[in-house]
Amino acid sequence: MTTSREKLLALMDAALKAADPGVQIPRNLPEPPKGKTIVIGAGKASANMARAFEKAWKGDVEGLVVTRYGHAVECDQIEIVEASHPVPDAAGEKAAKRILDIVSDAGPEDLVVCMIS
């Protein structure tokens, strides 16, 4: 017999798996472009999302995501920048400008993937 506690724990586990970038991103990858693949993003979970994309993507990827201090993870090809949240700081402003520079160079054959959390 399953207790209420066990049911709630199972529901919580299912909810966490449903939101796990390492599970969901590989299932929902777009087709590779003829040009470059660029990942940009912002938010507390954006670094984990970028890492999941980078691990699942077959090919080169570049880009930058900005996350809250203490939420960075290591990526091989996508740069992770930490900044203040919810009140913006100079690091966040600089990262936002760099993201704009990166995407302004994107062409019609490039794919830009934006990770927002």
Order of alpha helices (4+ residues) and beta strands (2+ residues): alpha-alpha-beta-alpha-beta-beta-alpha-beta
